[in-house]
Amino acid sequence: MASDGANPAILRLAVPVPLRRLFDYLPPEGIDLSTLSPGQRLWVPFGGRKLVAVLVDMVPESPLAQLKPALELIDSAPVFDGCCRDFLHWAADYYQAPVGELYAAALPAALRKGKPADHWAEQWLQLTTEGKGLPETALSRAPKQQALLQLLLERGRQSRTQLKALDHSTATIRALQDRGLVEWIAGPTVPPAIPAAEATAPPELNEEQRQVLDAIPVDRFSASCSRAPPAAARPRSTCA
């Protein structure tokens, strides 16, 4: 089956099934082909099921006469770069393994189920260009809005979790949004800070422990190898 026009419009996909081959599909209906890149995930129909497949290549024609269209593009950007794809195809060839199952195994569980690649991202509130240009006391008649504006001016963008912990209400945030002073963006979740370990006094050593510690050289390291035991002393193999 050949695609219409000069541009390749057949999707060659790695589908997570125990077959050592790729599968050809038509693009999802109405999709702009320029949004498709190898490494993206798509929902595809397969044997009465709906599976998450990975786009490996786009080709101008397929040896099959009839193809099903993919259902939906999941990612706006590839989740596998070229290096990862090359490695997975090498591994599939070397281990004689189904390439679609290797792609699936390389994905986190949530992404194997079709969740967005940024589903763990946090929402962050930041100042717009107009908000950054305001003087610090511009909203003095609205104390709650002023406090939030001051926070963003001093500390930069704040996550939804941080704002909730600081008791900044949804109403206050929405009021600043309505003024065009703040906006939400998606970004990675910041892991919680690791508290500094408290210094503690070392345990008291007894005399024998202290002698062993003093005998350890602190300015050099060396390893010595003992000679192999004579053949007569070596254990005999019981394998036939």
Secondary structure, 3 states (H helix, E strand, C coil): CECCCCCCCEEEEECCCCCCCCEEEECCCCCCHHHCCCCCEEEEEECCEEEEEEEEEEECECCCCCCCECCEECCCCCCCCHHHHHHHHHHHHHCCCCHHHHHHHCCCHHHHCCCCCCCCCEEEEEECHHHHCCCCCCCCCCHHHHHHHHHHHHHCCEEHHHHHHCCCCHHHHHHHHHCCCEEEEEECCCCCCCCCCCCCCCCCCCHHHHHHHHHCCCCCCCCCCCCCCCHHHCCCCCCC
